[in-house]
Amino acid sequence: GFKWGRGWFGGLVTSCGLDFVGHPEVDPEEENAEMPLHGRLSYIPAKNVGIEAGWEGADYVVRIRGQMRQAEVFAENLELSREISTVLGERSIHIRDRIENLAADRSPLMFVYHCNPGFPLLDEGTRLVLHSRKSTEWTADRPVGPEDYTVAKGPQPRAHDDVYVHRPRTDRQGRVHIGLLNEKLGLGLYWQFKHSEIPIVNHWQHFHKGTYVTGIEPGNCSVLGRAWNRKHGTLQYIEPGEVREFNMEIGVLDGTDEMRDFERKVKRGLAK
């Protein structure tokens, strides 16, 4: 059910999956499997956790690794191997994920990076930089434009959730770039990843006072469940023995000049 929210810590990145993302749902095409909110991954303990740090050429690199296995008898058996790395002196982290299907049967693969910026980066006037081929709103599945989701409102006494599903445009190398820019603070965050691995950007807005947050949620599916993704042709599967890889870079933009430069480069680099 919805008990996922009892232990959700928010944070920079929450990983959702591995075989389901969305509100609780029963899947009639998978033996009426009951799917909890955003899947089971968040509550699976990591194993083989380790850290190493040292010089790699001229860079001092810190790497953190671990594995998580989501498995049930007569059901899925999926293993996530993750490495998070950063270089001393830089303002970015790299997440490298490897998901392997260890079962004898294929499995739905639904995997989302649920990133959760809040105050003070998120504030009235904070802007989302995202070039989208198509964007839809979740409740009516209707098309929307940048005027509907680009600029954040301040905290509201009463506010409901808005969720948008974006099909992002890429640069000439097939990469997607997203920015969240607070020009009053002179501070921003950026995300960069390959469209071939992560073709959808989910965008959550929850501007309620006291729980003021936005979600930048890139993934291989929407956060609207299996039925929605199956209907729209975005539900992916992983075959027995298959390995899928996902790579994400998240970094800080420090100052007005860096934010403007980021925005210009993204716009100039878009593929036609």
Secondary structure by P-SEA (a helix, b strand, c coil): cccccccccccccccccccccccbbbbccccccccccccccccccccccbbbbbbccccbbbbbbbbbbbbcccbbbbbbbbbbbbcccccbbbbbbbbbbcccbbbbbbbbbccccccccccccbbbbbbccbbbbccccccccccccccccccccbbbbbbbbbbccccccbbbbbbbbccccccbbbbbbbcccccbbbbbbbcccccccccccccccccccaaaaaaaccbbbbcccbbbbbbbbbbbbccaaaaaaaaaaaaaaccc
